[in-house]
Amino acid sequence: MFLENYRFEKDDYYISTDKTLLDFEVIHGYLKRSYWSENIPLEIVKNAAKHSVTFGIYTAKNVQIGYCRVVTDQSSFAYLADVFVLEEHRGLGLSKFLMECIMGIPEFKSLRTWLLATNDAHGLYRQFGFDSPKFPEKIMQISRPDLYKNMGD
């Protein structure tokens, strides 16, 4: 568990790891319509946040407009998940700022392996060292993309 909350500021926005600031109405509202977690129940979103290092993106007026969570042992491995910036705040460099903040966290500097999955943001993540797996034949997964389809809220 992190020993402190981090806060980073840029223009009229800030990013914070303080979980007490998270607005689950915003987070769930976006995730339940995203391609990667369509129809995800609110309780799963809250539980995932509870067990992850979370990054909220906020306006200067403390309105949440983005989110990301890092699933990690804080020793050797991390998985970047649920990254989004609300549509009306895109194009301002906030995703890049978020990644700069995440990759600058001291607890993350010694991580040997980072993973993520994306349909359309490869260019963003390549700027931070992400690439296709060097040995894709070694990576296995269980994928159940329709798991939340009939769960409802």
C-alpha positions in Angstrom: 0.0 0.0 0.0 1.2 3.5 -0.8 2.6 5.4 2.1 1.3 8.7 0.8 -1.1 10.2 -1.7 0.3 11.8 -4.7 -1.0 15.0 -6.4 0.2 16.4 -9.7 -1.0 19.7 -11.3 -1.2 20.9 -14.9 -3.0 24.0 -16.0 -6.6 23.8 -14.7 -6.4 20.0 -13.9 -4.8 17.8 -11.3 -4.2 14.1 -10.8 -4.5 12.5 -7.4 -4.0 9.0 -5.9 -6.3 9.9 -3.0 -9.1 7.3 -3.1 -11.4 9.5 -1.0 -11.8 11.9 -4.0 -13.0 9.2 -6.4 -16.4 9.8 -7.9 -17.8 6.4 -8.6 -20.8 7.8 -10.5 -18.4 9.2 -13.1 -16.1 6.2 -13.1 -18.9 3.6 -13.3 -20.8 5.8 -15.8 -17.8 5.6 -18.2 -16.7 2.1 -17.6 -20.1 0.5 -18.1 -20.2 1.9 -21.6 -16.6 1.2 -22.5 -15.6 -1.5 -24.9 -13.5 -3.3 -22.3 -16.1 -3.5 -19.4 -19.5 -2.9 -20.9 -22.3 -3.3 -18.4 -19.8 -3.8 -15.5 -21.7 -3.6 -12.1 -20.9 -0.7 -9.8 -19.8 -3.0 -6.9 -17.1 -4.6 -9.2 -15.8 -1.1 -10.1 -15.6 -0.2 -6.4 -13.9 -3.4 -5.4 -11.4 -3.1 -8.3 -10.5 0.4 -7.1 -10.2 -0.7 -3.5 -7.6 -3.3 -4.5 -5.6 -1.1 -6.9 -3.6 2.1 -6.9 -6.0 4.6 -8.4 -5.4 7.9 -10.3 -8.2 10.3 -10.6 -8.1 13.2 -13.0 -9.9 16.3 -11.8 -10.7 19.9 -12.8 -9.6 22.7 -10.6 -13.1 22.7 -9.3 -12.7 19.1 -8.1 -14.9 17.5 -10.7 -13.6 14.1 -11.8 -13.0 13.8 -15.6 -10.7 10.8 -15.9 -9.4 7.7 -14.2 -6.9 4.9 -14.2 -6.0 2.1 -11.9 -2.8 0.2 -11.6 -3.0 -3.4 -10.3 0.4 -4.1 -8.8 2.5 -5.9 -6.2 4.6 -2.7 -6.1 7.7 -4.9 -6.4 8.0 -6.4 -9.8 4.7 -6.2 -11.8 1.9 -3.9 -12.8 -1.1 -4.0 -15.0 -2.5 -0.7 -16.3 -6.3 -0.7 -16.4 -9.5 1.3 -16.9 -7.8 4.4 -18.4 -10.1 7.1 -19.6 -10.6 10.8 -20.0 -14.1 12.0 -20.6 -14.7 13.0 -24.2 -15.2 16.8 -23.5 -11.7 16.9 -21.9 -9.8 15.1 -24.6 -7.2 16.7 -26.8 -5.6 18.6 -23.9 -2.7 16.3 -23.2 -4.3 14.8 -20.1 -3.7 11.2 -21.0 0.0 11.9 -21.6 0.2 13.9 -18.4 -1.5 10.9 -16.6 1.1 8.5 -18.0 4.0 10.8 -17.0 2.6 10.9 -13.5 2.2 7.2 -13.2 5.6 6.3 -14.6 7.2 8.9 -12.3 5.8 7.4 -9.1 8.9 6.2 -7.0 7.2 3.0 -6.0 6.8 2.1 -9.6 10.4 2.8 -10.8 11.7 -0.7 -10.0 8.8 -2.7 -11.6 10.2 -5.2 -14.0 7.0 -5.9 -16.0 4.1 -3.7 -17.0 1.1 -4.9 -19.1 -1.9 -3.3 -20.6 -4.5 -3.9 -23.3 -5.8 -1.3 -25.7 -7.7 -1.2 -28.9 -6.7 2.3 -30.0 -4.1 4.0 -27.8 -0.9 2.3 -28.9 0.8 5.6 -29.8 0.3 7.0 -26.4 1.7 4.0 -24.6 4.7 3.6 -26.9 5.9 7.0 -25.7 6.3 5.4 -22.3 8.1 2.3 -23.3 5.2 -0.1 -23.9 5.5 -2.4 -27.0 4.1 -5.6 -28.3 5.1 -8.6 -26.2 8.7 -9.8 -27.0 7.5 -13.4 -26.5 3.8 -13.5 -27.3 3.9 -17.3 -27.4 4.6 -17.3 -23.7 1.6 -15.1 -22.8 -1.7 -16.9 -22.0 -5.0 -15.5 -20.9 -8.6 -16.3 -19.9 -10.9 -13.9 -21.7 -14.6 -13.6 -20.9 -15.6 -10.3 -22.6 -19.4 -10.9 -22.2 -19.2 -11.7 -18.5 -21.0 -8.5 -17.4 -23.6 -8.6 -20.2 -26.4 -10.0 -18.1 -25.3 -8.9 -14.6 -26.9 -5.4 -14.6 -26.3 -2.8 -12.0 
